[in-house]
C-alpha cells in the first residue's frame, strides 16, 4: 500500500496517524470528565453563595406560614427560645408596594447581634413573627406591623438563641403597602427609627439603591408616598359622594 513512498512521506503519515489517535483519546477523556462533573456537581464555596435574602423571599416565607391561632404576648422561654412569633404577622398577605431602607455597617466593620437587640429595643421595635423585628400600632397590634426589620444575611431572621454570635453587614427596614397607616404616615414612622438605629449602631443609612440617603431622596420618597395615598383615597371614594 505504501510502496513507492519515500521515507519522509512515510514519516509524515505516521506522525499524522499518531496525532489523530492522541486527539481521539483527549476528546473521549474530556467527555468522560464532563459527564462525571454533571453527576456530582462541585460544591460552591462560601464566597460564591448569595448571602442576602430578597424581600420577596422573606414575604414568601411569611405567606407559607400558617395563620396565627391567637395573639400571644412576646417573651422568651427558658433557654432563650422565642415564643409569641405571631406578634408582627400581617392580617393581609396582599400588597402592591414595598418601601425599603438599609442600615449598613461602615467599611471594614460588621453589626453585632447583642448591639442590634439593644438598639432595636431603644428604637421601640418588637421581636416577633418571622423571627424579625417590627414596629407595631400602639394599642392595635392586631392590625399588623407598620414596618419590619430583617437581617441582610440569609435567611433574613435573627435567632435569639445564637444572637450573641451574630455578625452581619447590615439590616433592612421595609414596609408593605397598603398597611395599617397611610403610606406617608408609615414613612414618617420608619425613617426616624432607621435614623435612630443607624446612630446607635454607628452605621450608615442607605436608600433602596444602596446609596447614602440624602435630603433630596427623602423628599422624593415623600412625594411618591403622598401620590400613593391620594391614589388609594380615590379608590375608596364612592361615586356621587
Number of C-alpha atoms within 10 A of each C-alpha: 4 8 6 8 10 9 9 9 12 14 11 11 13 12 12 12 11 11 12 12 11 11 12 10 11 12 10 11 11 11 11 11 11 11 10 11 11 9 9 8 8 8 7 8 7 8 7 8 9 9 13 15 16 15 17 10 13 16 13 12 12 16 15 8 11 8 12 15 7 10 14 13 12 17 14 13 10 7 8 13 12 17 17 19 19 23 26 29 25 22 14 11 11 12 11 7 14 13 18 21 23 28 27 23 20 15 9 6 13 16 20 18 19 16 14 22 19 14 19 23 13 13 17 12 20 20 26 23 23 22 22 20 26 27 24 22 16 7 7 10 17 17 18 21 26 27 27 25 28 24 22 21 19 17 15 22 19 23 16 20 12 12 16 14 11 17 16 17 19 24 25 22 23 21 23 22 21 19 20 21 17 19 26 18 15 22 22 12 15 23 16 12 20 23 20 17 23 21 14 16 21 14 21 20 26 20 19 14 10 12 13 14 17 11 9 9 13 14 10 11 16 17 13 13 20 16 14 17 18 12 11 14 12 10 10 8 9 8 7 4 4
